[in-house]
Structure formats: structure tokens, C-alpha cells
Amino acid sequence: MKSKLFRIIATSAMAAFLVAGSLAETADACPMCKAAVDGDNAQAKAYMYSILFMLAVPGMIVGGLTAGLIRLGRREAIATKEFELAEEFASEQSRGQLTSQAKELVEV
């Protein structure tokens, strides 16, 4: 229940953030940087692109770590579930009874 409530609140907060960000006016760069980018100066454009790449790197690192941890957690949950079913199968087999989930595990 708490997880579902958290997801609703997080989704609402993200939507509000995106709407508020789209309504804000565009910020201009400093006059010297703006003049350099507006012109045909290749060095100024290269400097601008290098700043954009440097800003993207922390996001990619955090995103990659988050995706890796989520994947690791899902694998752990699957392994735990399989282990519990195997234990249940072993204990039920010794008693001669199998639950439906254990029967599915045996069929696979």
C-alpha cells in the first residue's frame, strides 16, 4: 500500500516539476557567451558542447548505477523465490503433497 502511494506521489511531483519547468522563461547566457555562439566561431561552439557533455556525465553515471541496482534486486528476488519454492518442494515431496506452485516448478 505504501509503495503504491509513494509511486502516486512521486509521479505527481515529477509531472508538476515538468509542467513548471515548461512554463518558465528561457534563461539567456552571459552576453559574451551568447555573442560567441551566435557567430560562426567554432571554438565557442566546441566549448558549449563540452559543457553539455560534462553536465550529462553525472546523470549517466547515476542512471547506470540505478539501473544496475534495480536489475540486481530483481535477480535477487527471482533467486529467492526459486529457492523458497525448491525448499517447499523438498518438504512437500517428503510428505507426499505438492502445492500448485511446486507442481509448476516440477513441470518446468
C-alpha positions in Angstrom: 0.0 0.0 0.0 2.8 2.4 0.9 4.6 1.6 -2.3 1.6 2.4 -4.4 1.1 5.7 -2.5 4.8 6.6 -2.9 4.6 6.0 -6.7 1.5 8.2 -7.0 3.1 11.0 -5.0 6.4 10.7 -7.0 4.6 10.6 -10.3 2.6 13.7 -9.4 5.7 15.6 -8.2 7.5 14.7 -11.4 4.6 15.9 -13.5 4.3 19.1 -11.5 8.1 19.7 -12.0 7.9 19.1 -15.7 4.9 21.4 -16.1 6.5 24.2 -14.0 9.7 23.8 -16.0 8.0 24.2 -19.3 6.2 27.3 -18.2 9.4 29.1 -17.1 11.0 31.6 -19.4 14.2 30.7 -21.2 17.4 31.9 -19.4 19.9 33.7 -21.6 23.6 33.1 -21.3 26.1 35.8 -20.4 26.3 38.4 -23.2 29.8 37.3 -24.2 28.9 33.6 -24.5 25.7 34.4 -26.4 27.6 36.5 -28.9 30.2 33.9 -29.4 27.6 31.1 -30.0 25.5 33.3 -32.3 28.5 33.9 -34.5 30.4 31.4 -36.7 33.1 30.8 -34.0 33.9 27.1 -34.0 35.8 27.3 -30.7 32.9 28.8 -28.8 30.6 26.1 -30.1 33.1 23.4 -29.1 33.3 24.9 -25.7 29.5 24.9 -25.4 29.3 21.3 -26.4 32.0 20.3 -24.0 30.0 21.9 -21.1 26.9 20.0 -22.2 28.8 16.7 -22.2 30.2 17.4 -18.8 26.7 18.1 -17.5 25.4 14.8 -18.9 28.1 12.6 -17.4 26.8 12.7 -13.7 23.3 11.9 -14.9 24.6 8.9 -17.0 26.6 7.6 -14.0 23.7 7.9 -11.6 21.3 6.4 -14.2 23.6 3.5 -14.9 24.1 2.7 -11.2 20.4 2.9 -10.6 19.6 0.6 -13.5 22.2 -1.9 -12.3 20.9 -1.9 -8.8 17.3 -2.4 -10.0 18.4 -5.3 -12.2 20.4 -6.8 -9.3 17.4 -6.5 -7.0 15.1 -8.2 -9.5 17.5 -11.1 -10.0 17.8 -11.5 -6.2 14.1 -11.6 -5.8 13.7 -14.2 -8.5 16.5 -16.3 -7.0 14.9 -16.1 -3.5 11.5 -17.1 -4.9 13.0 -20.1 -6.7 14.9 -21.1 -3.5 11.7 -20.9 -1.4 9.8 -23.0 -4.0 12.6 -25.6 -4.1 12.5 -25.8 -0.2 8.7 -26.1 -0.3 9.0 -28.8 -3.0 11.5 -30.8 -1.0 9.5 -30.6 2.2 6.2 -31.4 0.5 7.7 -34.2 -1.6 8.8 -35.9 1.6 5.2 -35.7 2.9 3.8 -36.7 -0.5 1.9 -33.4 -1.1 2.7 -30.7 -3.7 1.2 -27.2 -3.9 0.3 -25.8 -7.3 3.4 -23.6 -7.4 5.6 -26.5 -6.6 3.9 -28.6 -9.3 4.6 -25.8 -11.8 8.2 -25.8 -10.8 8.5 -29.6 -11.3 6.9 -29.3 -14.8 9.4 -26.7 -15.9 
